[in-house]
């Protein structure tokens, strides 16, 4: 009878971990529901470690350990990435875009806040990171 309690405790821990640390392994292209789940699961960098997620972090702007097949294990990773325009190069990016396209892009002007680091948990070598 004790074994059953341990199993249900283990299941409860596993379920709590999967809720706190959602892992994505599917490509969201063409799947609006999965796209929303992934967007909702995208958090500021450091969030998932602060929640106790036990996965290795791949920091933003890192090619780690490489880009070829087999370089990442089939394990979950907390993958960080930067979004936005760094304030030091913002004017150059806006001018370059305007010169190249001939169209002013208001979202670039609104990007004055600079870069923001975000993260999500994906399974290595899965369709989610393809």
SVG drawing of the C-alpha trace seen along z (x, -y; Angstrom):
<svg xmlns="http://www.w3.org/2000/svg" viewBox="-6 -57 36 59">
<polyline fill="none" stroke="black" stroke-width="0.4" points="0.0,0.0 2.9,-2.3 4.2,-1.8 0.9,-3.2 1.3,-6.4 4.8,-6.8 3.7,-6.4 0.9,-8.9 3.3,-11.4 5.7,-10.9 2.9,-11.5 1.9,-14.6 5.5,-15.9 5.8,-15.1 2.6,-16.9 3.6,-20.0 6.9,-20.1 5.3,-19.9 2.9,-22.7 5.7,-24.9 8.2,-23.9 6.3,-23.2 8.4,-21.5 7.8,-22.0 8.8,-19.5 6.5,-20.3 6.9,-22.9 4.1,-25.5 3.8,-26.5 0.2,-26.4 -1.0,-25.5 -2.6,-28.5 -3.3,-26.7 0.3,-25.6 1.5,-29.1 -0.5,-30.6 0.7,-28.0 4.3,-28.7 3.8,-32.5 2.2,-32.2 5.2,-30.0 7.8,-32.5 9.0,-34.3 11.7,-36.8 15.2,-35.2 15.8,-33.6 12.1,-32.8 12.3,-29.0 15.4,-28.6 13.6,-30.7 10.7,-28.2 13.0,-25.3 13.1,-23.9 16.1,-21.5 17.1,-21.9 20.3,-23.2 20.2,-26.8 21.4,-27.8 22.1,-31.5 21.1,-34.1 23.5,-34.7 25.1,-31.3 25.7,-28.6 25.8,-25.7 27.3,-23.2 26.9,-23.5 24.4,-23.6 24.7,-20.1 22.5,-17.1 23.3,-15.3 25.0,-18.2 22.1,-18.5 20.8,-15.5 17.1,-14.7 16.6,-16.5 14.8,-19.7 16.8,-22.9 15.9,-26.4 16.6,-28.4 17.2,-32.1 17.0,-34.7 17.1,-38.4 14.3,-40.4 14.2,-44.1 16.8,-46.5 19.8,-47.3 19.7,-51.1 23.3,-51.6 22.5,-50.5 18.8,-51.5 19.3,-54.6 21.4,-52.6 18.8,-49.8 15.9,-52.3 17.9,-54.2 19.0,-50.9 15.4,-49.6 14.0,-52.9 16.7,-53.2 16.3,-49.6 12.5,-49.4 11.5,-53.0 8.9,-52.4 9.0,-53.7 8.4,-50.9 6.8,-52.4 7.5,-49.3 11.3,-50.0 10.8,-53.5 8.8,-52.0 11.7,-49.6 13.5,-52.4 13.4,-50.3 16.2,-48.1 16.7,-44.4 14.8,-42.1 15.9,-38.6 13.2,-35.9 13.3,-32.1 11.2,-29.0 11.8,-25.3 12.3,-23.1 13.4,-19.5 16.8,-19.2 16.7,-17.8 12.9,-18.1 10.7,-19.8 10.3,-22.8 13.8,-24.0 13.7,-23.4"/>
</svg>
